[in-house]
Amino acid sequence: MVTVDLPYLHETRKLGSESMTTDFVSTDPTFENQVDFSRAEENAEQLFDEEAKKAQSALQQRLVISLLGSVNSGKSKLINAMTGCKYADVKPIAGWTKEVQLFPIPHMPNIMIADTPGLEDVNSDVSARTEKFIEKDADIVLLVVNADVGATRPYRDTLANMKASGRPVVVVLNKMDLATQQDDDTPEEWRRIKLSDTRQRLGLTPDDLMFPVSARTLDGIPQLNAGIATILAENGKDLLFAKLVRDKDAIIDKWIWGATGIAFGLGVIPLPFSDSIPLTALQVGLAIRIANAYGVEATRRDILPFITEIAAGRVGKMLFRAALKLFGWVGGPWGEAIAAGTAGLTAASMTFGLGQAAKIYYQTGMKTSMEDLQEVFRQAAEEFMRENKNKRSVN
């Protein structure tokens, strides 16, 4: 049994002396005349098929993750920690050379792990064939370093060659829990020294990514997953990777924040979720991606209520009224400053709240009630609105 924390249902910290929405819920005729929520369902219906096809297309791509590292670097255990798959127990695909073995993920055969010989055990011919494969076929390279041993000269040379190939490389400093610590160093000091020494030995630049992890304790694995997903997003393969890994929360949080920033820029009057097709597409697409990341093939029945019953429903309307109050609007015609500030902040807040609600819904196996999801949406959106009311952009 998996227990999932529901932070926006059970958190103890208060978002304010009172709920922003419950103290501003009276129906205002002027408000209702200027903002039409009725288009939300129509737009969401029209956009669902298009966004669902995008997600399915992304999931049908091929993804090749190439592993490089010494025989004792913990490559197999690293993949197991990330995905739950013991790829070394899987029969490799026939037809590949002994220098590069391709192992398909059993439940996702279009994702393959490419394993190579230990760096210290290859000759120049084998190394050249390995590099040719990576340059042609790999989507990303994980250079796995044993933190207890440290980065040796072959690692530095391999990293330089991989970077020259143009393929993205992520350095994974594995076995941090087993690395020897000096008695006179605090854990924080030792960690800083270990990371600095490894970066120097490998010749890493500030732009090069390195993640300290422990495949045994899982420490650092969520951060590694999020870093890999960010790179794969450039080729539209982050959804495929998110579905693969076990701990995907950090990846989904990045999606939510990314969509929130876009929503701020798309915020227009009339109210987002009412007549803004680009913004509705963003929201529907976000919910579909979150569903697929958790292994659920999204349906209209699952996705549309996030728009029609949450964002554009009673709680969404109340949130928009709260935004108007926050900006000092109490009736009468729209002013340009009020319109711009309210639209951008409301679009971003609703996006953030909807993303959090969708995450919890699929994280809990679709067992969270609509009433609880509305509360998650309200609390998350209110918190975002309070913390960002004076910003002109969302980072």
N, C-alpha and C positions, 0 to 999 in steps of 0.2 A: 504493500500500500504506500502510495506517495502522498505526502502531506505538502500542500502548497500554501504559502503565506499569502494572505490577501491584504496587502498593506493599506489600501484605501478603504477597507471595511473595518479594520481592527486597529489602525494606528491610534496612538494615544495623544499625539500632539494636536493642538487645535489650530484650525486654519484662520481663526478670528474669533471675536467675541460671539458672533452668531453666523449662521450660514448666510452667504451673500444672496442666495436665491430665495430663501424662505422669507426674507424681510422685504421682498419687492416682487410680489406675485400678483398684485391686482391687475386686472385686465384694463388696458388703456386703449380707448378707441383710436386715438391718433397713432399709437404704436401698431395696432393691428392693421390699420389702413396702409401704413408705409412699408410693412414687412410681410411678405407672402411666404409662408412655410409650405404651401401646398405642393410646390414643384419638386420637393425633395424626393418623394417616392417615385415620381415619374422619371426624374433624371437617373435615380439609382437603378430602376428597372431597365432603362435603356443602356446603361453602362455596364451592367453586371457581366453580360456575355463577353464583351470586349476585354474587360479586365481579367476575367477567368481564363480566357484564351491566352493572354499574355503570361499568366502564371504557369499554365500547363506547357506552353512553349519553352519557358525557362527551365522547367523541370525535366524536359526531354533532351536537353543538351548533354554533351559528354564533358566530364570533368576528370582531369588527371592531376593528382597530387604526387609530386616526386619527392622522395626521401633521400637525403644524402647524409652520411655520417659514419663514424667508426662502428665496429661491430659491437662495442659495449656502450654505445650512446643511448640505447633504449628506444630505438625507432618503433619497434613493434608495440611496446607498452605505451608509447606516446599515442599512437593511432587508436589503441584500445581505450585509453583514457578519454580521447576526444570523441570517439564514435561508438564505443562499446563493441566494436568488431575486432576479433583476433585475426587479422588478415593473413598472418603467417600460417594459419590452419586452413586457408582457402587455397584451392588448386589454382596455380597461375594460368593465365591464358596461353594456349599453345601458339607457337610460331614466333615467339620473341626470343632474342638471344639470351644467353645465360648472364650477360652483363646487366641487363635490365629485365626484371620480372614484373609483369603486370598482374595485380590481384584485384579482381572485381569485388565490390562490396555486395554480399549476398542479396540483401533486400533492395539494393539500388545498383543494379549491374552497369548502369551508365556512368558510375563513379568508380575510378580505378586508382589504386595505390601503386606507384612505380617505385620499386626498391632496387637499390644498386649495391655493388660490393662495398666493403669497408674502404674508406679513403686511403688508409695506409697499405691496402692489399692490392691495389690496382697498378698495372703498368700503363705506359703512355698510350698504347693502342686501345686498351679497354677504356681508359679515361676519355679518349677522343670519341669513341662510340657512345659512351654515356652522355657526353656533352651534346652530341648531335641529336640524340633522342630528346633530351630536355629542350633544346632549342626549337625542335620541330613540334613536339607533342605535349609537353608539360604546360599546365595552366599556372602552376605556382610551385616553387621549390622550397622545401623545409630543410634547412641545414641544421641538423641536430648535433649539439655539442654536449659532451659529458662534463658537467660542471665540476665534478671531482677531479677530473684529469686536466681539464682546461683546453683551450684552442691551440692546436699544433700547427706547424707550417703547412701541412697538406690542406688544412681547413682554409687557411688564408689564400692559398693558391686556387683552391676550388671555388671559393667565394668570388674571387676576381674573375675567373672564367665564366661563372654563371651570370654575373652582372654584365659582362661583355656580351653575353648571348641575348640580352634584352628581356629575359624572363624575370618576373618578380621573385625575389628571394627573401625569406624570413628566417632569421637566425633564432633557433630555439635552444636556450640554455637549460638542458634537462638535468634531472637528478639534483636539484638544488637542495633537497632534504638530506642528501648523502654527502655533499661536499664538506670537506674539512674546514672547520672554523678555528681561527686563532683564539687562544684563551683570553687575550687582552682586548679583543674586539667585541663590541656589542653586536647583536644580530643585525641591527640597522647598518652599522659601520661595515660589518663584514659583507653584507649584501651589496652595499654601494661600491666597495673595493672590488668585489668579484665581477660586478657588471662593468665597471670602468676598465679593469684589466682585460676582460674578454673583448670589449670593443676596441681597445688599443691593439691587442694581438691580432685581431682580424682586420684591422684597418677600416673599421666602420665609420661612416660619416654620420652627422646628426640626422640625416634623412633615412638612414638604414634602420629597419625594424629589428628589434631583438626582444624576446620575451623570456624571462626566467620562469621555469615551471618545474613541477614535480609530477611525473606521470603516476607515481605511487600514491601521493596524497591528494592529487588533483589541484593543488595550489597553482594559480596562474593560468589554468586551462581556459576559463571563461574569457579572460583578456586575450589570450592567443586566438581563440575562436573568432572574437570580434575583429581582431586585427586582420586575420585571413579573409574574413567576409568583406571587409572594407576594400581590400585589394581586388577580390573576385567581382565586386560590384561593378568595376569598370568594364567587365565583359558580360555583365548580366547573369553571373553564375553564383551570386551570393545566396539566392533563395535555395538553390540546389544544395549548397554547402550547409545552410541553416537547417534544412530538413535532415541532413546526414548526422550532425553532431548531437550529442546528448544534452549538453548545457548550452541552450540557445538564447537565454534571456538577455545577455549583453548585446547580442546581434539584434534582437527585436527592439531593444531599447534604442539602439542607434537608428533603426528604421523609423521609430515613432518620432524621435527628435528631428530626423531629416525631413519627414513629412510635415512636422509642425513648423519648421522654418519655411518650407515652400508655401504652406497654407497662409502664413503671415503675409507673404508677398502677393498671394492671390486674393486676399481679403478685399472684397468690394461690397458696395451697397447696390442692390438689396442684399439682405443677409446671406452669408455663406450657408450652404445646404438648402437654399431655397431656389435660386435661379442661376447658380454658378456651376456650370457643367464641369469646368476644369477642376474645381475644388471637390465636387462630388466624386469625380473619377479618382482623385487622389485618395479620398476616404474609402471608397469601395475597394480600390486596389490595395490599400494598406491592410484592410481587414482580410482580404483574400490571401495576401502573402503571409500574414500571421497564421491563418488557418492551415495553409499548406506547410509552413515550417513545423507545425506540431503534428503533421501527418494526416490532416483532415482535408479531404477534397471539398472545398466550400460549395454550398448550394445557395440558391436564392433565399430559401427558408431560413438559413443560418445568418446570412450576411445582411439582407435588407433591413431587419429589425434594428441593426446598429445605426442606420440612418433614420428610419421612419419612427422608431419608438424611443430612441435615445437622443441623437443629435437634433433632430427636427421635431421631437415630441415635446411633451410638457416640460421636462427638465431642460431641454435645449432652449425653449422659449424663455423659461425663467432665467437661464444663464445669460441670455442676450439682454434681458431687462436689467439684470445685475450689472452688465457691462455699461449700459447706458447710464445707470445711476453712478457707476464708478467714474464716468467721464463728466458727470454733472448735468446730464440731459433729463429734464423732468416734464417734457411735453413741448409741442410746437414743432416748427419745421426743422429739418436737418440742417446743421451747420457743417461747413467743410471739415473743420478740425474734429468735431464730434464724429462725423461720418468716417473719416480716415482712421482715427484712433480706434473707434469701436469696431469697425470691420476687421482690421488687421488682427487686433487682439482677440476678438471673438473667434475668428477663423482658426487662429493658432490654438486657443484654449480648447475649443471643441475637438480639434484634431488630436491634441494631446490626451484629452479625456477619453475619446473614442478608442484611441490606440491602446490605452491602459485597460479599458473594458474588454476589448477584443483579446488582448494578451491573457487576461485572467480567465476569460471564457474558455479558450482553447487549452490553456495551461491546466485547467481543472477537468479536462475531458468533457467539456460542454455541459457541465452539471451545475453551473452557477445560474441562479434564477434571473429573470429580466429585472426584477425589482432590485436585486443586489447589484446587477450591472449598471443600472441607472444611478445607484448610489456611488459606485466606483467612478463613473463618468463625472458626476457632479463634483465630488470631492477633488478629483484630479484636475478637472478644468478650473475650479475655483482657486486651487492652490497655484496653478500656473498663472492665472489671471492676476492674482495678488502680487506675485513675485515679479511679474513682467509688465505691469501697467505703465511704467515710465520709460520703457525701452522702445526704440524705433526699429529694431530688428530682433530676430530670435536666432541665437547661435546654436 
